[in-house]
Amino acid sequence: MSGDQTDQDETTKWDPTFTASVIGAVSPVLKRWFRPEVRGLDNIPAAGGALVVSNHSGGMLTPDVMIFAPEFYRRFGYDRPLYTLAHYGVFIGPFDGWLRRVGVIEASRDNAATALNSGAVVLVFPGGDYDSYRPTFAQTEIDFNGRTGYVRTALETGVPLVPTVSIGAQETQLFLTRGNWLAKRLGLTKARMDILPISFGVPFGLSVLMPPNLPLPSKIVTEVLEPIHVAERFGPDPDIAEVDAHVRSVMSAAMKRLSRQRRLPILG
């Protein structure tokens, strides 16, 4: 099977009816637990492709997508798909089919381009697990671990980058360290496992990656920022590192602003 056909299969597995039913079942629970706010959806262009670039939070049980997606569909309707790029590892197991039906596609430049060129919105978390396990006391940091592929994808497809930030999920438990040093010491880096996170929470107390503690009911605020048109702002052949640094600086400033607005941990 050709790469083009594989990419097409990835995007066409999205099922709007199934997605609506999943959101209808899960969203009310998350709303009661996390009291989420999603602000600034008008910054997403009303039509055409857009690449939403966000920080990732909350460790293994990250609520990011299921907080953002319901508000996205409430604003734009189910005629406009929202695809989420994810590491191939999340598709291993019984939920593979379900994930693809709600718009989760394997993270690759080709898959992203196919979705964006179709006029869809694509949500990407460049920092992945490295970002979602950042220490709680550094929750406002925006660190994608050097990953800049999202910039090239936006540039090649001609769609705007839409920086988005979320705060609160790093307070759902106490994330102590990513454990880079521990993974290296145990030789896990040879198996391409660069982190071994250590956290403290409920009900297991101290956890080294597994078992995952249940998330505390921390208030989560997500804010969509103004879009960045890469070629217009930086030229047709920009310095990718410069663009990435700018995107992260914009997101960092927004995170610090949201942090100043939080009066108490967990309560928001």
C-alpha positions, 0 to 999 in steps of 0.5 A: 500500500502506498504512503498516500493511501495509508495517510488517506486511510488515517484521516478518513477513519474519523467518525463524527457521530461516534465522536459526538457520542464519546464527547457526550458521555465523557465531557460532563464528567470532566466538566464536573471534575476539572471545571475547565475553561477554554478561551479564545476559540475565535483565534482559530480561523473560521475555515481552512486548515490550522495547526494548533500547537499546545503544551501537554500536561497531566502525565499518563492520564492527560485530559488535554484533548477531551477538554479542548475537543468538546469546546472546539466542536461546540464552536465549529460543529461536527462538519469540521474534523479535529485530528490529534497527532499521537505517538504510535504507541497509544494505538497498541491495545484494544482502543486502537479503533476507537481512537482513530474514530474520534480523530486520533491519527499517528504522528507523522508529517505526511498524516498531518499534511493530509489532514491540514490540506483537507481543511481540517484542524490538527492538534499537536503536542510537540513535547509529548510525554517529555512535556506532560511529565514536567515537574509541577513546580515548573508547570509554566515552562514550555519545552518541546525537547528540541522538536520543531517538526510542527514548524516545518509542517505549517510552513509546507502546508501554508496553514497558520500555527495557532499556539495554545496553552493549558494550565492546571493539569500539572497540579492533578498530582505532584510531578517530582521529576521526569527521571531522565537521569534514572532512565539513563542509569537503568539503561532504558535509553537504549530502548529509546525510553528517555524518561522514567517519571516520578510523581506523588499522588492518590491512591498509590503515593509515590509512583515511578511511571506506574501505577498511574495515580488518579488525577486530583480535581484541579481546575484547568484553563486552556487558552487559544492564542493569536495565530502565527502565519509563518511565511508572512512573519518570517519569510518563505525560508525562515530559520526553523529554530527562530520560529520555534523559539518565538512560538515557545516564547509567546506560549511561555508569556501566556502561561505565566500570565495564567499562572498569576491569575491562579490564586490557589493550587488545584482550586485555581 
